[in-house]
Amino acid sequence: MSVLIERQSGDRHSIAIETTDAAHFVATRRRLTAAQRRWLGESGFQAAAGTFALLADSHGKLERVLVGVDPQDALGALAALPHTLPEANYHLAAENVLADPLQAALGWALGAYRFSRYRKPARAPARLAVTAADRQRLLPLVEATARVRDLVNTPTEDMGPQQLAQAIKQLGKTHKARVRSWTGNELLDANFPTIHAVGRASHRAPRLIELSWGKASHPKLVLIGKGVCFDSGGLDIKSADGMRNMKKDMGGAAHAIALAGLIMQARLPVRLTLLVPAVENALAGNAMRPGDVITTRAGLTVEIDNTDAEGRLVLCDALSYGAEQQPELMIDFATLTGAARVALGPDLPALFANRDELANAVLAAGRAVNDPLWQLPLWRPYRKLLESQLADFANAGPSRHAGAITAALYLERFVPDAIAWLHLDTYAWNDADRPGRPRGGEAMGMRALFAFLQQRYPSRDAD
C-alpha cells in the first residue's frame, strides 16, 4: 500500500494531525478538552519543533496528534512521523501553521522510505490521507526519489554496468522509449575511447546506454548521468575510508534516470535523450595508467594525471555525443568531486551553467520546491590548472585549489558554446539519518531540475 492514500469525503477512519508552534500553542490548547490539556501538561509537550503528543478521546481512542513544527520548514515538519506514530491512517487537520501543507505531505512520504532489498523493515509506515489531486501530483516525485535511493543503495555486486543498463531498459519499456547500448570493444568501434579506457580493467564490460523518447519536432533535451558503479580510484587507488561508499559513484546516473522517468511520465514536450556511461573503475593489468594520453571522441587529447579523476573522462565522451545531436539544452549529473563537498557541504549540490539565466531559473525552482542548489563559477582562468606538457590538457593537476571548478571546466571543453548546458556536482548521499532523509542514497537537485523543466517546457497534449 502506498504511504500516501486518497482521502475520501467524510472519512472518519483517519486520525487528525494538527501542527502548532510556540506562538500558536495557547490557541491550540483552547480547542482541546480539559482531560487533553491536563495530559499535555503532564507530558511536558510545549510544541517545540520535532516533538509530538498523542491525544485520546473520552473513550481512550487515539483522536488527534499534535506536532510541534517550524512553520517555514514544511518539508521536514512531518517527515519523522511515518515510522514513529502508530501504524494507522492520518490526515492533516485544517488547523495547522505550515506555510505549505503539500510540501509537508511530500516530506511524510520521503520519511516513510526504507531500503528493503536485503532486510525487511521492522514495521510498515503510517499512512497519510491526501486529496486525489495532491496524491497524483506527489506520487511521481516520491517514486522518482525512491528510484534514486534504491539505485544508489544497491551494492555494486547487484548494481554493475549491466544492471544499470537493465534499469534503463525497464524504464524504456514502461514509457515506450527506444534503448540501445554499446558494450566493451563496441565502444572503441563507435569512438567512445575514454569510456572504454576507464572501464576496461573490470571483469564487467563498460558500456554507454542511450534512451530516446518523444517527438522529433519537439525541442531536444539531453540528460547525462555519471554511471561509475564502483570507483576504486584505479591505479591511483583510494584509501579504505575513501573507497567504502563508492557504490554511490553512479549517483549521477541514478538522478538522470529518475529525472528522465519524471519527464516521460509528465509527457513534457521534449525530444529526450538519456545517456549513461556505465563503468567500474577497477585495477588490473590493462588499467589506464597515470601519464597515459587518450584521444577523446571530440578529438582532444587528454593526459591522465590521476586515474581517480575518472568521472570526467566517462562524461566527456557522452557530452561530445550528446552535443552532436545539437540539443537546445544539455544537463549532466555527477558525483564528481570531493571539492564540491568541502566547499558546500553534503546538502548543497554545486550548480554550474554556461548561461546565467539558466542558473538563475534553476536556483529559483530549487528554492520553490525545497531542493536547494548553489551556483559555482566556470572561472576560465583556472583552466591553467589542467595544463599538460604532452596533451591538449590533463584530467587533473597538482593543485588542490578549486577542484569542483576545474572539473567543471574540463567538462565545458566538450560542450560547444552554442549549446546551453547545466552541470550538477551532487553528493547523492546522506551520511546520517535525519527526518525525511534516511542514511544512504539521496536525490539532491532532481526535484529542482524537474520543476525547472516543467516551467521551461509546459506540459501539453503530446499526441
N, C-alpha and C positions, 0 to 999 in steps of 0.2 A: 504494500500500500504506500502511496506517495505521502511524504511528510506534510505536503500541502493538500488539503482536501477542500472540496467545494462546499461552501456554507449554504444550507437551504433556508428559505424564508421561514421564520418562526421556529427555527431549530432550537429545541430545548435540551439537546443532548451534548452540547459543548459547554465548557466552563469559561467564564469571562476572565480575561486578563486585563487589569487596569494598571496603566503606567502612571507614575507620580514622581515627584521630586520634593526636595525640602521646601521649595517655595509654594507648592500646592498641597502639601501634606495635611494641613489643617482642614482645607476644604474636602479632601479625600475622606478624612476621618468622620466628617459630619454625615456622610452618606451611609455610614455603617451602623449596624445595630450596637446596642450597649455591650453585648457579650463580645462582639468582634473588636470593639475598641479596647475592652479590657485585655483581650488576647494580644493585641498589638503592644499594649503597654507591658504585659508580662514577657513577651518575646523580645522586646527591645528594638523592634523594627522602627527605623527613623527615615525610611525612603532614600537611603544612600544608594548611589548608582551601583548596580551589580548585586543587590540584595533583593529578596522576595519574601513574602509571607503568604501562607495558605489560610484561607478563611472559610469556615464551615457555616452552614445554615443552622437553623434551630434543631434540625434532626441529626446534626453531626456529619452531614454530607458536604464534601468539598463544593463550594459555591462560587468562589472568586479567588483570584490570585492577584495580590498587589506586588508590583515590580518597581523598584527604585531605578531610575534611569537618568542619564544625561540627555535632555531633550534634543540636543544637537547631534547626538550620536545614535541615530535611528538604526543604522546597520548593526551596531553591536548591542542594542538595547535588549533584545530577546534571544540573542544567539546562544547563551549558555543554558537556556531552559529546556530544549527538547530532551536532553539526557539527565536533567535534574528534577523536573516536575514528574509527578506520577504519570504513567502511561495512560493517556486519555486524549479526548478531543478538546481543543481550546479555541477561543476566538478573541480577537482584540476588541475590548469594550469601547463604546462610544466615548467614555470618559478616559481620555489619555492625553498626555502632554507632549507627544512626539511630533516633531516637525514633519516627518514623512513616514506615515504608517506602512506604505508599500515597501520602503526600504527595511523596515522592521520585520516584515514578513519574509523578505529575502534573507535577512540575517538569521532568522529562525531556521530556514531551510538549509543554509550553509552550515549552521551549527549542528544540524542533525547528521551530517555526513560522518561515516566511519568507513575505513578501508577494510573490506571483509573477505578478500580473496583467500587469505590463509588462516584467518581466525574469526570465528563467529563473534559478533558483538555481544556484550554482556546483557543487553536488553534492546528492545525496539524503541525508537524515539517517540516522544509525544507528538501529536499531530495538530496543526493549526488550520482552522477553517477560514477560508477567504472567499471573496466573490468569484464567480466563474471568470469574469474578465481579468481580475488580478491573477488568478491561477494560470490562465492562458498566457499572460504576459510574463510571469515569473518562471514558469517551469523550464522554458528553453535555457534561461540563464543558469538555473540550478543544475540542469543536466549537463550543460557545457562545462561548468565549473567542476562537477564530479568527473567528467571525462578527463580534464586536465589532471586532476588529483590522482585518478586511477592510473593513468598512463605513467605519471612521474613516480608514483609509489611502487609500481611493479618492479621487482628486481630484474636486472639485466638478463639473467638466465631465461626469464619468461618474457622479456621485452627487448629483444635484439632487433637488428635491422629488418629481419624477415617478419617478426611480429608487428613492428611498426608499420610495415607495408600492408600487412593484413588488416590492421585497424583502418587504414586509409581505404583499402578495397571495400571493406564493410560499409564505411561512410559513403563511398561512391554508389554502392548498391542501394543503400537507403534512399539516396536522392537522385538516382538515375544519372550519375555523372560518369564520365569516361576516366579510367585509371590505367596508366601504363608505367613501366619502370625499366631502368637499365641496371643490370646487376653484374658485379665482378668485372671481367675484362670488357664487357659491353660498354662500360664507362669510358674506357680508352678509345674504343672504336667510335663512340659518339662524341668524343672530345670533351670529357669531364675529368681531366687529369688530376686536379687537386683533390677531388672527392675520392678518387681511386687511391691516391698516394696516402691519404690519412687512414683509410680503412683496409688496405691490402694486407697488413700483418695479422689481422684477426682471422680465426678459422671460420668466421661468419662473413660472407662476402659483403662488401659495401654496395650501396645502391642509391639511385635517385628515383624517387616516386613522384609522379605527376598526376594530379586530378584536374579535370577540366569540366566546367559546368556553365550553363547559361547561354543566352542568345548571342550570336556573333555581332549583332547590331548594337549591343549594349556596351557601355564603357568597360575597358579591360582593367581588371584588378588582379595583381599578382601577390599572393601571400607566400612567404618562405619561412620555414622553421628549421633551426639547427637541430639535427637529429643524431647527436653523438650519444649512442645508447650506453656507453661507458667510456670514461676517459681516465686511462692510467697515467696520462702525461706523455706516453710514448717513451723514447729513449731518454728524454728529459723527465724522468719518472717523478711522479708526485710522492710526497710523504704519505705515511699511512693515514694520518688525520685528513690530509688533503684529498685522499682517494676515497675515503669512507662512504661519502654520499654521492659519488659520481654517477650513480644510476640516474640522477636527476639532470644530467647534462643534455638530455633530449627534451628538456622542459620547453625550449623554444618551439620544437616540433609539436609538442602537446598543445601549446597555445594556438599555433597556426591551424592545426587540425580542428580544434574545438571552435575557433572563430569561423572557419570555413563551414562547419556544420550549422552555426547560427545564421550565417549569410544565406545558405541554401534553404534552411527551414523557413526563414522570413521571406524568401524569394525576392531578395533585393535585386533590382535591375542592373546586374553587372555580368560581364563575361569573366568568370572566375578561373584563375589558375592557382592551384596549390602545389608548391614544390617542397619536398622534404628530402634533403641529402641525409641518408641514414648509414651510420658507420659505427664501428667500435675502434677506438684508438688504443691499439694493443702493442705488445712487444714481441718481436720475432726477428729472425734473420733478415727478412725483407722489409723491416720497418724503415720508414723515412728517417734520415739522419740530420742532425744539425749540420749546416753547411751545404746541404743539397740545394740545387736550384731547379725549380719546377716552372715550366711554361704553362700558364693558365689558359682556360678556354678563351679569354679575351686577348691572348697573345702577349700579355705582360708577363715578364719573368719575375719570380719571387724566390728570394733566398730564405731557406729555413733557418732562422736564428734560434728558434725554440720549438720543439715538437709539441710542447704543451699549449701552444697558441694555434691549435688545430681547428677551432670552431670557425675562425675567419677564413680558413682555407676551404672548408667544405661549402661555406656560404658564398665565396666569391664566384665559383663556377655556377652555382644556382642563380646568383644575381645576374651574371652575364647572360645566362639562358633566358631568365625572365625578362631582361631588358630587350632581348631580341624580339620579343612579342610586342614591343612598343606600347606598354600599358599606360593608362592615364595615371595610375598610382601603383607603387610597389611598396610593400611593407614586409619587414623581416623581424622575427622574434628570435632571441638567442640568450641562453645563459652564458654570456660571452666572457665577462671579466670579473675577477675579484675586486678590481679597482673601483668598479661601479658601486660595490657594496661598501667599500671603505669610504667613498665619497658620500653616499646617500643612505647607507644602512640597508637592512634586509627588506624593508617595506616599500621603498620607492624605486620603481624601475626607472632607469635612465632613458630619456627620450632624445633622439637625435633626428633632425629633419633638414632637408635641403631647401625647404620653403618655410619661412617663419609663420606665414598664415596657416599652414597645415599644423605646425606645432601648437599654435595658439588655440586652434579649434579642438585638437585632441586634448590638450590640457583642460580646456573648459568642459569638454564632455566628461573627462575623468572626475572633475570636481562635482559635476551634476549627479553622477551615479556612485559617488563614494569609492572610486577606484583611482586613486591619485597617481600621477607620474611627475617627473621633474626633468626639465629640459637642460641638457648639457650642450656646449657649442661644438660645432665642427670647425675647430680653430686651425686653419690651414698652415700657419707657421710651424705647428707641431709635426707636420709631415717629415721634417728633417730627422725626427726621432726614429724613423723607419728607413733611413738611408742604408744602401748596400753598396759595397765596393764591386760586386760581381753582377748583380741583377738590377732590374728597374727599381726594386725596393725590397725590403725584408718583411717577414711576417711579424717580427717583434724587434726589440733592440735592447741595449744595455741599460737604458734609463728606466727607472721605476715611476717616473713622473707621468701623470695624465694617461694612465693605462686605458681607461674606458674611451677616452677621446681618440687616442692613437688607433685603437681597434676599429672605431667607427670610421676614422679617416682611411684606414686600409680598405674597408668595405666600400667607401664612397668612390674609390678609384674605379670600381666596376659598375657604377651607376652613371649613365650619361646625364649631362646637365639638363637635357630636355625632359627627363622623367622625374616626376615628383616621387620622393622617397622618404619613408619613415623607418627608423631602426630602434627597436626596443631591446635594451640590455636588462633582462629581468632575472631575478633570483629564483623564482618558481618554487619556493620552499619556505616553510615555517620551521624555525629552529626549536620552537617550544609551543605547547598547547595554549591557545587563547580562545575566548568565546568567538565562535564562528570561524576560527582559523586553527584547525587541529594540526598537530605536528606532522610534517611531511609535505608532500607536493601541494602547490598552491597556484591558482590562477591570479596573475598580477598584471594588470593592463589589458586583459582581454575584454572585460566589460566596457572599459573606456573606449577601446578601439571599435567595438561593435556600436556603441552609442554614436560615435563619430561617423561611422559608415552609414548608419541609419539616417543621419542628418544629411550626409553628402549624397546619398542615393536613396531618396524616399521610396518606400515600397509601393508598387502599383501592380496592376494585373499583368502577370508575366506571360500569359498565354496568347 
